Amino acid sequence: MKLLLFSDLHLDTPFRWAGPKVARQRRLALRQTLEQIRDLAESEHVDALVCAGDLYEHDRVSPDTGAFLREAFGALHPRPVFLAPGNHDWYGPSSLYRQVNWPSNVHVFTESRLSPVELTDGFTLWGAAHQAPANTDNFLDGFEVDRGGVNLALFHGSEQSELPYQGSGKVPHAPFKARQIREAGLDHAMLGHFHLPKDAETHTYPGNPDSLEFGETGERAAVVITVAPDGTVQRARHRVARSEVHDVTVRLDGIQHTGQVRDRVAAAVAALSGMVRVTLEGEVAPDVDVRTEGLDRVAPHLHALVARLGTVRAAYDFTALAEEATVRGQFVRDVQAATHFDDDTRRRVLITGLRAFDGRTDELEVR
């Protein structure tokens, strides 16, 4: 049995970190990624395509997306497609899953408990649906398979030992423990919700197949899972994203004027394509006004460039300033002579005061 697993595509997600134009490009890229997944299902001759939830965003999804999904999955006919709704695309009276007239090869799991579908003789797929955006219970509590052969699960849930590695903002939905998979009589679970990919002995998280935000780690992919008659699995990850997303740190140490900021950013992203987030770091001359506005125009070959300030500090020469016969020089001498400051506090006070003397109102880090 050969299955193609994906999850957490999040069609119609708003991409709040991007401007309107870039957000539209990213949403289009997600549709193209699904088309890549569909094509991969055909080229790999899989027996079924399976999605472990968060296929789309319930609160933002449009009828146009429903028509797109119907066409994309219908193109695989008669190859079956199994969909297990998650917390973002939960199954309910107003859900897209209820509104679309799905082709006959598409099966949507609609119950809040694991229910079976026979894939072929001796292979059973158990799937379940979230029926609300939150507070879904553990699908494995009290569950036990009632038949022999190979039994696989498909659902959207949080394996509890992995939750700390998914980022501080990840909320547990349908939480379970890995040991419950075998205790329930299941051979393997195909899962959604965690965006960080994970290939474990008893379960697989494919991760989101195309980047939804900057800083994501792990291989963005759909997973071909080959299931042997004894229930063991072999997995092969395939890149399906139609776009590239990069995170780049640009050091500004030694910068003497604003034009050099643009030059360094342009050089750092020259060989990249797709979308890039640039984080500016380093020490610059006090007179340099480092701002992110306009940096998106230094790389017209990119789909988008998003710039942000990291730790950028003004590099004051305190020794030289202390020798000035000025109010500013006296301020530096007084702070340096103060005995109640530790070194870090002394530096912060000096920089804050010197920026005030210079009339600086930019966003440079005071460190």
Secondary structure, DSSP 4 states (H G I P E B T S, - for coil): -EEEEE----BT---TTS-HHHHHHHHHHHHHHHHHHHHHHHHTT-SEEEE-S-SB-TTT--HHHHHHHHHHHHTTTTS-EEE---SSS--STTSHHHHS---TTEEE--SSS-EEEEEETTEEEEE----SSS-PPPTTTT----S-SEEEEEEE-EEGGGGGGG-TTPPP-SEE-THHHHHTT-SEEEEES-SS-EE-SSEEE---SS-SSTT--S---EEEEEE-TTS-EEEEEE---SS-EEEEEEE-TTB-SHHHHHHHHHHHHTT--SEEEEEEEEEE-TT-----TTGGGG-TTSSEEEEEEEEEEE---HHHHHT-SSHHHHHHHHHHH-SS--HHHHHHHHHHHHHHHHT--S-----
